[in-house]
Amino acid sequence: MTAKGEQLFALALVVVCFLVGVVCFAAFAPEQPEEPVRLMLKSTAGKILFDHKTHASEEGYGVACDECHHETQDETMSCNGEDCHGPDSDPTRSDALHTRCRGCHEDGGVGPVECTACHVMS
């Protein structure tokens, strides 16, 4: 085999290996975590990136689920429904989050308590 032939063979081998790698990577999608890692909370004061994993995991702060969430009649733990902390409920979702999050940060002496510390993303 000539030097030119060897170079073409090597190039073809590299291209085939690259394509096999891409196909294998695409075929095996990473598993979705059971709990969300980070949440983006939308707000008129600016979006808030909340690191759920850090707050809820044992390696992080170890906050129990029921310290922030409560179960509704359909056994979900989210406060997006109108009957829970909707725009017309008392307290609203933002009131509940401000009370719970800011209160925990103030009580524990950790985490942000100023508006601009959380509402930083537009």
C-alpha positions, 0 to 999 in steps of 0.5 A: 500500500502506498503512503497516499493509500495509507493516509486515505485508509487512516482518514476513512477509519477516523471518520467511521469511528467518529460517526460510530461515536456520534451514533452511540452518544445519541442512542443512549440519552442520559437518565432524567433525575427523579427530582429536578436539579435546578428550577427556573422560577418566573417572576415580574421582578426577574427570573430566579434560578433555584438549585433544588438539588442543593437544598433537598439532598443530604449532601446539600442542606438536607431540607425535607420536602414537606418544609417547602411543599405540601400535599393537595387533594390530588396528592401533588406537591406543586403550588401551581394550581389555582386552588393552592397558591394561584394569583387570586389565592391568599397567600399567592405563590410569590408570597408563600415563596418569599415567606418560606425562602427568605424566612429560612435564609434569615433564620439560618443566617445563610443564603440571600435575603435581598431582592437583587440576590435572587431576582438577578436574571431577566 
